[in-house]
């Protein structure tokens, strides 16, 4: 007789990542199509009402300026929603035990939830671009900057979503994160405007919003222009991702609100 098969570290990661992938892909009308439609509605309302009245960058139509901001906002919000809602729901229903019983390492646990959140964010962002391509002529001047900020930004929000999911035991606790932290920060991050149009006090205050650097760096990849130097934005986003990842790994390793 042969003994039980030895545990293969990457197998646990693949299984958990695949579970998280299927979790949002199976309900893609709600998790992908709905945020794409929301972004389209924002585009139609703002571009129609402000067409010809606002020119943020010389020679750039306001609708073209708006699309990268809406896409990045969708990426960030959905990356956060994926990891946070998955963990919170698993804790509420009690099926988190099926994730904790296998011999997953805390790194596998973290990476599976994080990469699934990044995947959902990128899929939604791509959907926004495909949908808006019918309405706006948009060119990407520096695709690498677009990709780097999309991945790092969704990684930051995915890690933050894990933290929120670990902390939240009820729907209203998670809703507090979304309504009082994530939503205001994304809406006030220059998605719909340039911070240069703000009074000096609000310009300086906006620089304390970390999501500003994600949106502005992402938009820089399209137009080669932004409100903040791109390397500064990249440094701030990269440091934020590293710090949040380390903190999240520490929480998972300690079993924070996972093992009672």
N, C-alpha and C positions, 0 to 999 in steps of 0.2 A: 504493500500500500504506500502511496505517496502522501506526504504531508500537505497541509494547506498551502496554497500558492503564496509566495512571499509578496509583501506589499510593494508596489512600484510607486514611488512618490508622485510622478507626473500623472499617473492614472487617476488619482484622486482629484487633482487640479482639473484635468480634462472633463471628468464626470460632473464636477460641480459647476464648471464654466458652461458646459453644455446644458445643464439644468437651467441655469440662469438665462442663457440665450433663448431656450425654448419658452421660458416664462414670459418674455415680452414679445417674442416672435409669433407665438400662437394667438395672441390677441393684438395683432399689428394694427387693426382698425383703431383701437383705443390708444396704443402706445406709440404708433408711428404716424398714421394718417391724421389723427386728431390734432397733434401739435403742428403738423405741416399746414393743415387748414387754418389753424389759429394764426400762424405766421403770414399766410396769404391774406387773411382779413386785415391784419395790421398793415400790410403793404398797401392794400387797396385803399383803406381809410386814410392813412397818413400821406401816401403819395398823391392821392386825388385832392385832398384838402390843402396840401402845401406845395403842389406842383407849380413851378414858376415863381414861387415866393421865397424859397430857401435854396441857397447854393453854399454848401458847407465847404467843398473844395472847388477851386476854379475849374470850370469845364466839366464837372461831374454832376450829372442829374441827381436830384434828391432821392429818387427811387433807387438808383444804382447805389448811392451811399447807404441807403436803408437796408438793402438785402444782406450784406455781410453781417450787420449788427443783428438782424432778425435770425439769421442762420446760427450765429454764435450763441445768442440767447437761447435758442431751441436746444442746441447741443448741451449747454450747461445745465439748463433746467431738467432735461430728460436724463442726463447722466446722474444727477443728484436723485431724481425720483426713482430711478431703477434700483440702485443699491439700498436706499433708505426704505422704500416701501417693501422690498423683498425681505429684508431682515425683520422689520417690524411685524409684517404679516406672519412670518414663520414663528416668531416669538408668541404672537397672539394665539395662533392656532395650535401651537405646541409641536409642530413638525420640525422645529429647529433641532430637535433631538436626533433626527436622522442624519443631520449634517455633523453633529458633534460626536456621535458614536464611532464613525469610521476614524481610522488613525490619520486624519488630515493634519498636516503641520499648520501653524498659524500663518506661514507665508503662503501656502496653497489657498487657504481660506480667503486671505486678503486679496491675492491676485485674481482668483476666480470671480469674486464679486466686483472687484475694481475693473477688470477687463470687460466683463459683461456690461457694466455701466458705460465704459468708454465706447463699446460697440453700439449700444443703443443710441448714445449721443451722436456718434458719427453717422449712423444710418438715418436718423432724423435730420441732421444737418444736410446730408446729401439729398434727402427728399425735398427739403426746402429749396435747394438750388435747382433741382429738376423742375419743381413746380413754378418757380419764379422765372425760369428761363424763357417762358412763353410771354412774359410781360416786360422784362428788363434785359437790355443788352449789356452784359457784364463780362469783363475780361480779368483774368488773374495774371498780374504782372510777376509775382514771385510765389509760385505754388508751394515751395518748401516752407516759407513762413506760415502760409495758411495751414498746412498739414501739422507743423510743429505746434502751433498755438491751439489747433483743434484737439490734438491728442493730449497735450499738457493740461489744457483747460478742462477737458472732460475728465482727466485723471484727478485734478484737484477736486472737482465737484463729486466725482465718484467716491473718493476717499472721505470727503465731508459727509456724503450720504451714508457711508458705513457708520461713521461716528453717530449721526443722527438716528440711524436705525438701531444701533446698540443702545443708545440712551432711551429711545421712545418705547414705551410699553403699551401706549394707547394711540388711537388715531389722532386725537386732539393734540397730543404732544408733538407728533410729527408735523401736523398742520401748522403748529406754532413756528417750527423751523422754516417751513416753506413760506408762510404768509408774512412773517416778521423779520426774516433774515434773507432768504434766497430771493424772493420776489422783489423786495425793495432794492437790493443791491444790483440785481440784473437790470431793472428798469432805470436805475440811476447811474448806469455805467457807460453812458454815451451810445446806447443802441440807437436812439432816435435823434441824437443831436451831437454836436461837437462841444466839448467842455470849454472851448475857447469862446463860445457864445454866451457863457455864464459870467456873472459878476465876479470880480477877483476873489472874494471870500469863498464863493461856492466852487470856483475852480480849484482852490487850494484844498477845500474839504473833499472834493471828488478824488483827489490824489490818494486819499486814504482808503478808497474802495478798491480792493484787490481785483474785482471783476473788470474794472475799467481797463486794466492792463491786458487782460485776456481778449476783450473785445477790440481794443485799439490795435494790439499787435496782429490780431486776425485780419482786421480791416486793412492794415498796412500791406499785407500780402496782395491785396487787390489793387490798391491805388498807388503804393509806394509813398504814401503820406499818412500822417497820423498826428495825434495830439501829444504823444509821448515818444521819445526815441525808442525804436524797436528793441535795441539791445537791453535797454533798461527794463522794458516790459518783459522781455524773455527772462532776464535774471530774476525779477520779482515773482513771475509765475513759476519758474523752476524751483526757486527756494521754497515757495509756498507748497508746491507738490511734495518736495522732499520732507519738509517739516510735518505736513499732514500725514504722509505715509508712515513716517517713523512713529508718530503719535498713535495712529490707527493700529499699527502692528503691536504696539505696546498694550493697547486696550484688549486686542484679541488674545494676545498671549496670556494676559491676566485673567481672561474669562469674564471681563466686565459685563454684567447683566446677561451673560450667556449661561452660566452655571449657577444655579441658586441652591 
